[in-house]
Amino acid sequence: MQSFCLPPVADKKSRVLVLGSMPGVASLRAQQYYAHPRNAFWPIMDDLVGASPALAYPRRLATLKKSGIALWDVLACCFREGSLDSAIVGEEVNDLAGFLAGHPGIARICFNGAKAAESFARGIDLATLPRAVTLVRLPSTSPAHAGMNRADKLAAWRAVVEGL
């Protein structure tokens, strides 16, 4: 099945961009980033900036933006059965150079998992980016990444808010 990414969540004050690979089935159905109830993203964002999963989705997004955090995905579209990143084929990368040109305050890109970082590395020529940015690969918040506990994920994800 062909999947398409959700629109970016950002404003002119964004300083950090968190990139996933492609939303899973639950997120695409809900049209919300990290909608799977066992995904650790929103609980981690609650700990870091107060974007609690108990808040209505628009308030969570507003909290991220107020904190200088933008969300998007590396992939504009792909084919995938189910939600596993390992099932992604036929990937097409978003115009990240254009996105960064329109959001000049972003100085750090944090990848939510290995697939996002790998797709970025394969699909983006760093020379096309409008400026140098710091790239940080973080452990996936997906429930499929069960090899790391939430406390260790949270410790790694503190990189998102460093210097904000």
N, C-alpha and C positions, 0 to 999 in steps of 0.2 A: 504494500500500500504506500502511496506517495504521501509524505508528510511535509508540511510547510511550517516554518518557524513563527513564533508570535512576534508582534511588533516590539521594537526596543522600548525600554523604560529608561528615560534619561531626560535631563534638562541641561541648561547651559552651565550649571554649577557642578555637574558631575566631575569627579576627580579619579574615580576608580570604576572600571568596567568589569563586571563579572560575566564571563562567557561560559555557557553550557554548550553541549554539542547540538542536541535537538530535543524539544520537549517529548516526554513519553506520552503514552496513551491517555492517562488520567489528566495530564496537563492540557493536551490538545482538546479533549472532551470539554473540560472546564474553561478553556481559553484563559488559563492562569499559569504563571510560572510555578513550578515545583508543587503541583496540586496533589501529588500522591501523599496520602496521610502519613506514610512512614518515611518520607524523604526528610532528611535532617536540615534542609536549607533554612526553612522558616524558624525552627527552634534555635538554630545557630544565629540567625539574624536578630532574633529576640535577644539573645545573650549579648550580641555585639552592639546593636543600635536601637533595640526596643521594637523591632518589627515583628511583634508576636503573632503566631498563627491564630490566636484568639481574635485578633483585629479583623475587620472586614478587609477583603483583598485590596480595594482602592486605598485604604489607610496604610496598609503594609507598604504598598508602592510609594505612597507619599512620604512615608518615614524613610525609606531607602533614599529617595531623591533628596530629601532634606539633609540626609547624612552624607551626601556626595557620592552615592553608589548608584551606578547604572547597571541594567541587566539586558542581556541579549543572548543570542546563540551564534556560534561560528557558522553553522550551516543554515542556508536559506531554505533548502529543501533536500530531501533524500528519499530513498525507498527503504522501508523497514516493516517487518512483521513484528508486532509487539513493541516493547519499550527498551530492549537491551541495546546498548551502543554497539555491541559486537555484531548485531544484525544489520547495521547500516550499510547500504550500498548506494552507488550512484549519487554521491554527495555533491552539492553545489554550494560554494562558500558565499556568505554575505559580503557586501561591499564595506568591509571594515575600514579601509582607508578613507572612504567617503564619510563614514560615520565619525571617525576620529577628526577629520577635517572640520566637521560641523560641531564638534564638542572639544574645543581646544584645551579645556582644563584637565582632560583625562591624561594622567601620567603613568597609570599602572593598569595592566590587564591581568586579572586573576581568572584562571581556568578551573572550572568545576569538573575536575576529573581528567584522566589521561586522554580520552577520545577527543575532548574539546581542544586540548593542547596539541595533539597529533594532527587533527584536521586543520588547525590554524597553521602549524608549521608546514604542512603539505600545500595548503591553498593560498598562503599569503606570502608575497615577496616583501620582506621587511623594508626594502628600499622604496616601496610604493607608499609606505606610511608617511603621513605628513610631518612626523617628528619621532624622536626616539621615545619609547615607552618601556617601562619595566614590565617584564613578563614573569608571572608567578603561577606555577602549577600547584593546585591544591587537591587534596583527596576528594573524591566524589562524595556528594551528600546523598546519593541514591541508596535506597535500601538494598540494592544488589551489591553494593560495596560493603559487605558485612565484615570484612577482615580487619576493620579499624573501628574501635568504639567511639561513641559520640564525644567523649572528653578529649580524645586525641585529635579528632576532626576539628573540634572547636579550637584547640591550641593552634593547629595549623592555619585555620581560617582567620585567626587574629591578624594575619597579613593584610586582609581586606581593609581594616580600619587603621593600620599603622600610618601615622602622619596626616590623618584626616583632620 
